[in-house]
C-alpha cells in the first residue's frame, strides 16, 4: 500500500497522498454521502472518489469506472432521475459488453477469454473441463448479456431483468468478480428506489438470509488464481458475497421500479446515455482505447487479428521490453511491487510506455535503469520485436491500454 509506480491517469503521487487515496478516500466518501446531503457534500463525494481513482494504479477495473460514473452523474442530478440513470447505465453495460464479445477471437478460438476463465475455474474446483460446456460459455454469456440489455430497454420489464441480472452476477461473483457484481447490484437497488428512497415490502430478516446464503456461496465457491486462500481471503469472499446477497434481497423486496418519476426528462436521459455508450463503443472499435470499455472478457488485444490492429494507428501507445538491472537495490523493492516487477521484466512480456515512464523515474532515484527497448509488432511473425528505428523515450500517458502484454500475439491474454 502506498506504492504508485503505474498510475492509471499518468500522475504519480508521493507515498503520503497515495496511502490516503488508497485507504481513506472511499470510506470518507461513504461517510460524507450518508451525512451531508447538500450540494457541497455531494461535490465532496465526487472529489473523494476522483482522488481514489487518481491513487489507483496498473488498471482501473470496469466496475470502478462504472461506479465512478454513477456517483458523478447522480451527485448533480435530481433524485427523481436516479432510477432512470441507473437503469440506463446497466442497459448500456450489458449491451456493449455483449456486442464487444461478438468477434472470432472470443467465440471460436481456444484463446477465448470465456473458455480460458471457465476451464481454469473448473480446475480450481477440482472438476473436469467439460469440453462442451467450456465451448458453449462464450455464446451463453453473449446471449444472457444481450437479452438483459434488450429487456432493460423495454418499459415494465425491469423485474425480469433483475432476476436475470441476479443469476448472471452471482455466477460472475462466485467465480472471482464479486466487486463488479456488488456495484451492478447497487445500481439495481437504485433502479427500484423511487426518488432515492429504498422501500422494502417484506420482513427485514429476509435481507439477512440473502446475505448469509450468498456469503456462504462466496466462501465455498470462491478461489484465488492459484486456488489457495488465506484466512483473509476467506473472510473477503464471505463478506463480498454477503454484501451482494443483501443488495439482491433489497432489490427483490422493493415494490416497483422508480423510473416513472423521470417524467418529461426520460427522453433526454435515454438519449444522453445512448450517446455516451455509442461513443465508448466507437472508440474501442476504432482502436483508440481498450481500458474502461465495459468489455469484460472480450478477448480484445492491443495488437492482434481481431479488430484492434494497433500498429495501424499513427500515435498508438508504445510498448517497451524491460530488463532487471545488474544491481538490484533493496530500497527499490519498497517502491515497486516485486511481483509486478517480475512480471514487467519477464522476457515474454512488454510494458506500456506510461508505466515505463514512471518505472524509470523510480529507478533513477535509486541510480539504476530497466534499460527500456522499444518494441514493434510484426504481424507476419505474430510477435513484437525490437524496433530498428531510433529509441524514443517513453512518454507520460494515461493507461487507456493494458499495462503489461505478451510479446507473442498468439499468447492467451485477458484484457
FIDOVEX-907277 format. One record per residue: residue in three letters; x, y, z of N, C-alpha, C, O in turn. Coordinates in steps of 0.05 Angstrom, whole numbers, plus 5000, padded with zeros to 4 digits. Example, Ala and Ser with C-alpha at 12.3 -4.5 7.8 and 13.67 -1.06 7.14 Angstrom:
residues 2
ALA526448865156524649105156526449345156528549345169 SER525749555142527349795143525850015157526850235161 
END
This chain:
residues 415
UNK501749765000500050005000501850255000503850265014 UNK501050454985502650694983504450704959505450914951 UNK504950474946506450474921504850604899502350574898 UNK506250734881504750864859506550894835507151114826 UNK507450664824509350654802508050634775509350654755 UNK505350584774503950554749501250694750499150564749 UNK501250954754498751104758496951084733497851134711 UNK494451024738492550994715492351254699492251244675 UNK492251484713491851734700494451884694494452124687 UNK496751744697499251864689500452054709502452184703 UNK499252094732500352274753501252114777499551994790 UNK503752104782504851944804504752104830506052314832 UNK503351994850503152124876505452034894506551814890 UNK506252204912508152124933506851934952504351904951 UNK508351804969507351584986505051685004503051535006 UNK505251915016503152005034500452035021498551915030 UNK500252194999497652214985496751954973494351894972 UNK498651784964497851524953496451354974494451224969 UNK497651344998496451195020493651305027491751155031 UNK493451565029490951695035488851625014486551565021 UNK489551644989487651584968486851284968484451224963 UNK488751104972488150824970486550724994484950534992 UNK487050835018485850735042483450895053481450785062 UNK483651155051481751325065479651455047477551525057 UNK480251485021478451645004475651535002473751675006 UNK475451264997472751154993471151135020468851215020 UNK472351045042470851055067469951335075467651375084 UNK471651535070470851805076468651905057466752045066 UNK468751825032466651895013463951775022461851905020 UNK463951525031461551405041460451545065458051595067 UNK462151625083461251765107460052035100457952115111 UNK461252175081460152435073457552395059455652555063 UNK457352195042454852145028452452085047450152155041 UNK453051955069450951875088450252105107448052105119 UNK451952305110451452515130450952785118449452945129 UNK452152855095451753115083450353085056451452985037 UNK447953185055446253155031446153415014444653424995 UNK447753615022447753865007449353834982450653634978 UNK449354044965450954044941453954034948455453914933 UNK454654164970457454154978458353874986460553784980 UNK456553735000457153455008457353274983459153104982 UNK455553304964455653144940458153204924459353024912 UNK458953454923461353524909463853404922465653304909 UNK463853404949466053284963466252984958468352874955 UNK463952844956463852564949465152514922466852334919 UNK464452664902465552634876468552684876470052524864 UNK469452884890472352944891473852724905476052654897 UNK472652604926474052394941474152134923476252004923 UNK472052074908472151844890474251894868475651714861 UNK474352144858476352204838479152184849480952094835 UNK479552264874482152234887482951944890485251874886 UNK480951774897481551484899482351374872484251224870 UNK480951464850481751374824484551464817486151324804 UNK485251714825487851814819490051654833492351644824 UNK489351534856491351374871491351084862492950924872 UNK489751014842489650734832491850704812492550884797 UNK492950464810495050414791494650144776492949984783 UNK496150114755496149884736493649884718493949884694 UNK491249884730488849904713486549984730486549944755 UNK484550104717482050184731479949984722479049994699 UNK479149804739477249604732474649714722473849944729 UNK473249564706470649654695468749734716467249934714 UNK468649584738466749644759467449904774465650044783 UNK470049964775470850214788469950454770468950654780 UNK470450424744469650634726466650674726465650894726 UNK465150444725462250454726461250594751459450764750 UNK462350514774461550634799462150934800460651094810 UNK464551004790465351284790463551454773462751674780 UNK462751354749460951504731458251534745457051744744 UNK457251324758454651334771454651544793452751694796 UNK456751544809456951734831457052024820455552194830 UNK458652074800458852344789456252444777455552674781 UNK454852264762452352344750450152394771448752594770 UNK449852204790447752234809448152454829446252544842 UNK450652534833451252744852450053014843449453184860 UNK449753044817448953314807446353294790445853474774 UNK444753084794442153064782440053024803440652924825 UNK437553104797435353064817434952774825435452594808 UNK434152724849433752444858431652294842431752054839 UNK429852444830427752324814428852194789427452024777 UNK431252264781432452154757434351924762435151784744 UNK434951874788437051674794436251394785437951254775 UNK433751324788432951054780433251014750434250804741 UNK432551224735432851204706435751204697436451054679 UNK437351364710440251364704441451094710443050994693 UNK440750974733441850714739441050504719442650334711 UNK438450504711437550314691438950344665439650144652 UNK439250594656440650644630443550554631444650454612 UNK444850604654447650514657447850204654449650104641 UNK446050064668446149774666445449674638446649484628 UNK443549804625442849724598445249764579445849584563 UNK446549994582448950044566451149854571452549764552 UNK451649784596453749594603453149324591454949204578 UNK450749224594450048954583450248944553451348764542 UNK449149154540449149144510451949174499452649014481 UNK453549364509456249394497458049164504459649074488 UNK457749054529459348824536458748584518460548434511 UNK456148544511455348334493456448374465457548194453 UNK456048614454456748674427459748664423460748574402 UNK461348754443464248754440465348474441467648424433 UNK463748284450464648004451464147864424465147634420 UNK462647984407462047854381464447884362464448054345 UNK466347714366468747704349469847424349469347264367 UNK471247354328472247084325474046994347473946754355 UNK475647174358477447104380475947004404476746804416 UNK473747134411472247054435470446814430470146644447 UNK469246804406467246594401468546334392467446114400 UNK470646334377471446094363474245984369474845764360 UNK475846124384478546024388479045914416477445964435 UNK481145754418481945654444482945874463483245834487 UNK483646104451484646324467482346484479482846674494 UNK479846424472477546574482477646604512477946414527 UNK477346854520477446904549475246754564475646664586 UNK472946734551470746584564471446294568470846184589 UNK472746174549473545894552475845864572475745694590 UNK477846044570480146024588479346054617480145904634 UNK477746264623476946314650475246084661475546004684 UNK473345994645471545774654473145514660472745394681 UNK474945444642476545194646478345224670478645034685 UNK479445464674481245504697479645484723480545364742 UNK477245594724475645594748474745304754474745224777 UNK474045154734473244874738475544714750475244544768 UNK478044764740480344624751480844694780481544524796 UNK480444954786480845044814478844904833479444854856 UNK476444844822474444694838474944394839473544254853 UNK476944304824477544014823475643864804475443624807 UNK474344004785472543874767473843844740475643984733 UNK472843654724473943624697473143864679471444024687 UNK474443884656474044124639471244134626470344354620 UNK469943904622467343904608467644064582466544284580 UNK468943954562469544104537467144234524467244464515 UNK464844094523462444204511461444444526460744654515 UNK461544424553460744654569462544894565461645114562 UNK465144844565467045054562466745194535466845444533 UNK466245044514465845164487463345324485463145504469 UNK461345244501458745384499458645644516456845804512 UNK460545684534460545914552460546174536458846354543 UNK462346224517462246484503459546554491458646774494 UNK458246364478455646414466453546464488451946644485 UNK453746314510451746354531452046624545450046754550 UNK454546714549455046974562453947194544452547374553 UNK454547184518453547384500450547394499449247604500 UNK449247154499446347134497445047254522443147414520 UNK446147184545444947284570445247594572443347734579 UNK447647694567448047984568446348134548445348344553 UNK446148014524444548154503441548154511440248364508 UNK440547934521437747924529437248124552435248264552 UNK439148124572438848314594438848604585437248764594 UNK440648664566440848934556438349024541437349244544 UNK437348844524434948904508432448934526430949124524 UNK432148754545429848764564429949014581427949134588 UNK432449104588432749354604431749594589431149804601 UNK431549574563430449794547427449784543426249964531 UNK426249574553423349534550421849634575422349514596 UNK420249834573418749934597417149714610415649564596 UNK417349694636415849494651417149224654416149044668 UNK419549184641420848924642423048924663424648734664 UNK423249134680425449154699425648914718427848824725 UNK423348814727423448584746424548334733426048194746 UNK423948284708425048054694428048084691429547894695 UNK428948324684431848374681433248334707435548234708 UNK431948424729433148404755433848114762436048044770 UNK431947934758432447654764434647534746436247374756 UNK434647614721436747514703439447624712441447484712 UNK439547884720441948004730442947874755445347834759 UNK441147804773441947674798443447414793445547364804 UNK442347254775443546994769446247034754448146904761 UNK446247224735448747264720450947374738453147274736 UNK450347574754452447684771453247504794455447524804 UNK451447314802452247114822454346934810456246864824 UNK454046854785456046684772458646834769460846734776 UNK458447084760460947254758462247284785464747274787 UNK460647324806461747384832463147144844465347164853 UNK461746914845462846674857465446584842467246484855 UNK465546634816467846544800470146744801472146714788 UNK469746964817472047144822471747434818473647584820 UNK469247534812468947824808466547934823464748054812 UNK466547884850464347994866464348304867462248424868 UNK466748434865466648734865464848844843463249024848 UNK465148734818463448834797460548764802458748924797 UNK460048524813457248444819455948624840453648694838 UNK457548704860456548884881455849154869453649264875 UNK457549264852456949524840454449504823452749684824 UNK454349294807451949264789449449244806447349364799 UNK449449084828447049044843446349294859443949344864 UNK448349454867447749714879446149894860444350034868 UNK446849884834445350034815442549924811440650074806 UNK442249664813439549544811437849624835435449664832 UNK439049644858437549744881436650024876434350104883 UNK438350184863437550454856435250464836433550634838 UNK435250274818433050264798430350234812428350344804 UNK430350084834427950034849427650204874426450124894 UNK428850444872428650634895427550904885429151084878 UNK424950934883423851194874424751424890424751414915 UNK425651634876426651884889428951824909429351974928 UNK430351604905432651544922431951414948433651374965 UNK429451344952428551224978428150924974426550844957 UNK429550774990429350474989427050385006426950445030 UNK425150234994422850135009422749835006422949734984 UNK422349695028422049405028419149325033417849445050 UNK418249125018415549025022415548765039413348675046 UNK417848665046417948415062419348465089420048695095 UNK419648255104420948275130423948315127425148215108 UNK425148465145427948525144429648285147431948275138 UNK428548075160430247835164431047705137433047565135 UNK429447755116430047635090432647755080434147615066 UNK433248005086435748125077438147975090440147915076 UNK437847915115439947765129440247485118442547385115 UNK438047355111438147085100439447085073441046915066 UNK438847285056440047315030443047365032444647255017 UNK443747525052446647585056448147335064450347275054 UNK446947185083448246935092448546735070450646615067 UNK446446695054446546495032448746575012450346405004 UNK448746825003450746904983453546904995455446844981 UNK453746975021456346965034457546685034459846645030 UNK455746495040456746215040457446115012459445965009 UNK455946204992456746134965459446254957461046124944 UNK459846504966462546624961464746474976466946444966 UNK464146395001466046255017466945995006469245925005 UNK464945834997465545564987466145554957467445364948 UNK465245754942465745754913468045924904469045894882 UNK468846114921471046304913473746164912474145964926 UNK475446264895478146164893480046394886479146604876 UNK482646364891484646544881485646434855484846214846 UNK487446574842488546484816489946214819490046064800 UNK491146164843492445914847490745704862491545474866 UNK488445794871486645614886486945634916485045574930 UNK489245714926489645734955488645994965488846204953 UNK487345984989486246225001487146245030486846055046 UNK488146475038488846525066486346585081484146615070 UNK486546615108484246695124483146955115480646995114 UNK484847145108483947405098482347375073480247515070 UNK483147205055481747165030478947035036476947115024 UNK478846845054476346715061474346925072471946925066 UNK475347095090473647305101472647485080470347565079 UNK474447565062473747745040471547625022469647755015 UNK471947365015470047234997467247225010465247264997 UNK467247165037464647145050463347425053460947455048 UNK464947625059463947895063462848005037460648115036 UNK464347975015463448074989460847934980459048054970 UNK460847674985458347524978456047614994453747634984 UNK456447665020454247745037453148025029450748065029 UNK454948205022454048465012452448434987450348564984 UNK453348264969451948224944449148104950447148194939 UNK449047904968446447774974444547974987442147964981 UNK445548145005443848345017442648534997440248604997 UNK444348624978443448804957441348674939439348794931 UNK441848424932439848274916437148264930435048304917 UNK437148204956434648174970433248444972430848454969 UNK434748654977433548924978432148994952429949094951 UNK433548934930432448994903429848824898427948934889 UNK429948574905427648394901425248484918422948474909 UNK425748574943423548644961422548934956420549014967 UNK423949084939423049354933420449334916420349164899 UNK418549504921415849474909415749514879414449354865 UNK417149714868416949774840419249944831420550074847 UNK419849934805421950104794421150394796418850464794 UNK423150564801422550844804423051014779423251254781 UNK423150884756423851034732421551204722421951394706 UNK419051164732416851324723417051614733415851794721 UNK418551654754418851924765420352124748420352364753 UNK421752024727423252194710421552384693422452604686 UNK419152294686417252454671418352554645419252384629 UNK418252814640419052924614422052904609422952944587 UNK423652844630426452824627427352554615429652524607 UNK425452364613426152094605427552084577429651964575 UNK426452214556427852204530430652324531432452214518 UNK431052534546433652664547435652474561437952444551 UNK434852344583436652164597437351924579439651854577 UNK435351814566435851584548437751674526439651524519 UNK437351904514438951994492441852034500443651964486 UNK442252164523445052214532446451954539448851924532 UNK445051774552446351514559447051364533449251254532 UNK445251364514445851224489448151344475449851204463 UNK448351614475450551754462453251684475455251624461 UNK453351684502455851624516456751344510459151294504 UNK454951144511455750874506456450824477458250674471 UNK455150964458455850944430458651054425460150934409 UNK459251274437461951394434464051204445466151164433 UNK463551094469465450904481465850664463468150574459 UNK463650554452463850324434465450394409467050234401 UNK464950624398466350704374469350734379470950664362 UNK470150844402472950884408474350614411476650584402 UNK472950414422474150144424474450024396476549914390 UNK472350044380472449924353474650054336475849924320 UNK475050324340477050464324479850414334481750494321 UNK480150284357482850224368484050454383486450454389 UNK482450654391483450884405483750824435485450944448 UNK482250634445482450564474481750264477480550144460 UNK482550164500481749884507480749874535478749734541 UNK482050004554481150004581478550164585477850324567 UNK477250124607474750264614472550234593470950414588 UNK472550004579470849974556468249814562466749774544 UNK467849734587465649564594465649314575463549234566 UNK468049214570468348994552469548754566471548644558 UNK468248674588469348464605469748204589467848104575 UNK472148094590472747834578472047824548470847634539 UNK472848034533472248044505474347914487473847864463 UNK476647854498478947764482480047984463481447914445 UNK479348234468480548444453483448464461484148414484 UNK485248534442488048544447489148814438488048944421 UNK491448904450492549154440493949124413494349314399 UNK494448874405495348814378493648564370492348444388 UNK493648484345492348224340490748214315490648404300 UNK489447984311488047934287485048004289483547974269 UNK484148104312481348164314480848454303481548504280 UNK479748634319479148904309481549094314481749294300 UNK483249024332485049234342487849204332489649134347 UNK488249264307490949264295492249524303492249714287 UNK493349544327494249794337496449924320496650174320 UNK498049764306500249884291499250044268500850184255 UNK496750034261495650204240495050494250494750674233 UNK495050524275494650794286497250954286499350844290 UNK497051214280499451374278500751424305503251434307 UNK499151444325500251514352499351324373498551394395 UNK499551064366498750874386500850854408503150924403 UNK500050784433501950774455504250574449503850364438 UNK506650664455508950494451509150284474508350334496 UNK510250054467510849854487513849794487515149794466 UNK514949754511517849714514518349444528516749364545 UNK520549314521521549094538523449204559524849404554 UNK523349084583524949174605526748944615526048714611 UNK528949014627530648814639531448904667531649144672 UNK531948714684532748784711535648894711537348804696 UNK536149094728538849194730540748984742539848804757 UNK543249004735545248814746545448834776546048634790 UNK545049074787545049114816542249194824541249404815 UNK540949044841538249104850538149214878538449054897 UNK537849474882537749584909535249484923533049484912 UNK535649404948533349314964531249544967528849494969 UNK532249784968530450014972528550044948526350144951 UNK529449954924527749974900525249804904523049884894 UNK525449574917523149394920521149504941518949394943 UNK521949704955519949834973518250034957516050104966 UNK519150114934517650304917516150164895514150264885 UNK517049924887515749774865515149494875516949364886 UNK512749414871511949144880513648934866513748924841 UNK515048764881516748554868515248374849516448294828 UNK512748314855511248134837510748274810511048154789 UNK510048534811509648684786512248714771512348694746 UNK514448764786517048804773517848544759519048554737 UNK517348314771517948054759516348024733517447944712 UNK513748094734512048074710513048264688513048184665 UNK513648504695514448704675517048654662517548744640 UNK518848514675521548464664521948184653524148114645 UNK519848024653520047754640520447794610519447974598 UNK522047604599522747634571520347614552520447734531 UNK518247484561515947454542513947684544511947684530 UNK514447884561512548104564513748374555516148404554 UNK511948554549512748834543510949014560508748934569 UNK511749264564510449444583509649704569511149814553 UNK507349804576506250054566508150284573509150294595 UNK508450474554510450684558509750864582511450974595 UNK507050894588506351054611507350944637508051084656 UNK507450674638508550534662511550554662512850604682 UNK512750514638515750524636516750804644518750834658 UNK515251014637515951284644516351314674518351424683 UNK514451204689514651234719516551024731517851084751 UNK516650784720518650594730521450704727523150664745 UNK522050824705524750934701525251174720527551204729 UNK523151324726523551544745524251434773525951554787 UNK522851224780523451094806526350984806527851014825 UNK526950844784529650714781531850924783533850874796 UNK531451154770533551364771533951464800536251534807 UNK531851464815532251544843534051354858535251424879 UNK534251104849535950904861538450854845539950664849 UNK538951024824541351014808541650764792543850654789 UNK539450664782539450424764537550484741536250694740 UNK537350304722535550324699534450054692535749844696 UNK532150054679531049804669531549774639530549584626 UNK533249944628534149934600531749884581531749684567 UNK529850064580527550024562528350014533529850184524 UNK527149824519527649804490525049794475523249634481 UNK524749984456522150004441521649754425523449644412 UNK519149654426518349414411516349494390514849684393 UNK516249344368514349394347513149124338514548924336 UNK510549124331509348864322510048794294510248964276 UNK510448534289510948434262508648234257508748004265 UNK506448324243504148154240504747884227503547684235 UNK506547874208507147624195508347414214507847174211 UNK509847504233511047314253509447294278510047124295 UNK507347464281505547444304507047494330506647364350 UNK508847694330510547744353511448034353511448164332 UNK512248144376513448404378516448374379517448194394 UNK517948534364520848514363522048794368520648994365 UNK524648804375525849064379525749234354526249144332 UNK525149494358524849674335527649744324529549774339 UNK527749774298530349854285530750154286533050244285 UNK528650294289528850584289530150694314530450534333 UNK530850944315531951064340530051014363527551014359 UNK531150984387529550914410528451174424529951304438 UNK525951244419524851474432524351424462523851194470 UNK524451634478523951594506521051544511519351654497 UNK520351374531517551334538516251594547517451754560 UNK513651624540512151864547510351814570509451594575 UNK509752034584507652024605504951994591504152174576 UNK503551774597501051724583498951614603499651484623 UNK496451664597494251534611494051244603494451184579 UNK493451074622493350784615490650714604489050584617 UNK490150794579487750704565488350454549486650354534 UNK490650344552491450074542492549914566493350034586 UNK492749654564493749494586496649564593498149634576 UNK497349534619499949604628502049404619504249494612 UNK501449144618503348944610501948744591499748654597 UNK503248684569502048494550504248304540506648364543 UNK503548074530505547884519506747984493505548124478 UNK509247904488510547954462509147794440508747904418 UNK508347554446507047384426504147474422502647504441 UNK503347514397500647594391498747364392496347394391 UNK499847114395498146884397497846784426496546584431 UNK499146924445499146844472496346894484495147104478 UNK495446714501492946764515493147014532495047034549 UNK491347194529491647454543488847554550487147574532 UNK488347614575485747714584486048014588487448104606 UNK484748164571484848454572483648564598483548804602 
END
